Amino acid sequence: MDLAQLLKVAQAAVDQGRTVTDTRGPGTLTFKSDRDMASEVDYAVERKIREFLEREAPQIGIEGEEEGGPTEGTRWVLDPIDGTVNFVHGMPLWAISLGLIVDDRAVLGVIDHPALGTRYAAAEGLGATCNGKAIQGSGCTTLNEALIAMGDYAISEDAAEINPRRLELHSLLVPRVQRLRQIGTAAAALTFTANGFFDATIMYSNKPWDTMAGVSICREAGLQVLDLDGSQHSPASRGTFAVAPALADELTELIVQAGV
């Protein structure tokens, strides 16, 4: 598989998505649950990118957040607007995220932040870039100097069971790290970690369309990407933990202690 060529295809596909986000606002909202939503733009971007990929790379299936698709095998994984709540509120922290999974491994990713004017890209063995320039993740070695991005709290039916463990991790980290941040988008948390702005990001879920593109970018930027128990990350992982290598063991111990 020619990842360099597929990276060009992915870049062009995300360009197609930008033709929608550059010209339209959120429009009508569709509520998936009590506080989870998709906008008209989510659906429009997904359809635009699907049409392009089906034409340019018909041999690869597409798993999209809004319209589904294959959940196994070689496939594109697409989140047309990651951070929809931010997008709807006019915050600039949202992204178009397109990844590629091969042999149950994230091997390629393109994440575009239209409102910020930044695009991150990577393919296995080819390095990671921001706006075409090579990037490298954090080399932080001391936890009390670390700026860490955290995932959102649950809003699902089992939130009352899940959130106390997430709050426990928060309470374990607060006295040990420099600062914690929640920014409301997995894609941005991962790209900002790949670029060294964050020293780690801890996400409690691993939906492929949210994470696989960013996982590829973080790995190519020299970071460790793990499951929440410290094992190597895969599409089947429970969570997504990208971290400066020197901080991995200490942070893993705290995540496991909290039981998230």
Secondary structure by P-SEA (a helix, b strand, c coil): ccaaaaaaaaaaaaaaaaaaaacccccbbbbccccccccaaaaaaaaaaaaaaaaacccccccccccccccccbbbbbccccaaaaaaaccccccbbbbbbcccccccccccccccccccccccccccccccbbbbccccccccccbbbbbbccccccccccaaaaaaaaaaaccccccccccccaaaaaaaaaaccccbbbbccccccccaaaaaaaaaabbbbbccccccccccccbbbbccccaaaaaaaaaaaacc
